[in-house]
Amino acid sequence: MAPDRIVVTAGSSAALLLTLALLVNRDDQILLADPGYPCNRHFVRTLEGEAVGVAVGPDSNYQLDAGLIAEAWGPRTRGALIASPSNPTGTTVPHDELRRIVSIVSARGGALIVDEIYLGLSYDAKPRSALALSDDLFVISSFSKYFNMTGWRLGWLVAPERHVRDIEKLAQNLYISPPTLSQRAALACFLPDTLAILEARRREFQARRDFLVPALRNLGFDIPITPQGGFFVYADCSRFGMDSERFCVEALQATGVAFTPGIDFGRHRADAHVRFAYTIELGKLREGVRRLADWLPSLGLG
Ligand SMILES: Cc1ncc(COP(=O)(O)O)c(C=O)c1O
């Protein structure tokens, strides 16, 4: 791949913003999974476009698939944005499905944006970038997750060659460049010693997932798909008899355990879902599960 196609950005946030600023004109639509990372719809709205949340659930791995994209595509649709693995569900788009998505979007003359920020944190299969499928994609990633450099605000975008100059012009106007200090620091990510630390950290995340998912299922949360990457578990909490926002507040007050209500990630069945983040050490996760196990029976449900 030509190195010229890589644009270094201030986090993947800037990469997403630049890509959407390039693609979206007033009233253009971008298709997004609902639930999904909330800032994407805000970016589209800021640009006077319309983010179209497409309801996704366990049937499609909580992801857009080619059928859903074809169904939602309309005369104002400019493109589709996928995050694989996803925030908040931790689920991925299978590579064959991604291939179908690439061809359906290209057949409609649209643009496909693939956010691979969590790809390095994949647990069940070797990560495969969408870049292997086509040169005509916008593929986004970051030093924030796998590389653990969130506060350094550094990410990147691989763009089709014909768009790189316009993206540079947008960056120059919007925020000029990512910090030089961060770029120099990030070089250390690729040293063998660092890569060994990062790989150990990935395995630690996997161990947390392997503890947390069955533990939450035992508590009564419904998790139909085991998340394959990232550090989130998206769980159906409807069995506990209250909407997810109230459930989060009551759990926090009663147990001190914090998790996020579905409403932060979209509308589709948002009041029935919560997102757990396993960004804390295993001992604390165990303690959180223990506290929830003590508290949940007091809700008086079977
Ligand atoms: C799916 C997804 N994309 C992008 C981002 C933005 O990350 P950053 O700007 O730190 O690279 C996040 C942050 O949580 C995210 O979850």
The ligand as an ORCA input file, in Angstrom:
! r2SCAN-3c Opt
* xyz 0 1
  C     -15.662      3.097     17.988
  C     -14.821      4.278     18.384
  N     -14.317      5.062     17.409
  C     -13.573      6.144     17.706
  C     -13.296      6.499     19.022
  C     -12.446      7.741     19.277
  O     -11.187      7.407     19.761
  P      -9.855      8.323     19.616
  O     -10.264      9.638     19.072
  O      -9.301      8.405     21.003
  O      -8.943      7.586     18.688
  C     -13.788      5.703     20.069
  C     -13.514      6.074     21.474
  O     -13.967      5.485     22.413
  C     -14.579      4.571     19.728
  O     -15.092      3.781     20.687
*
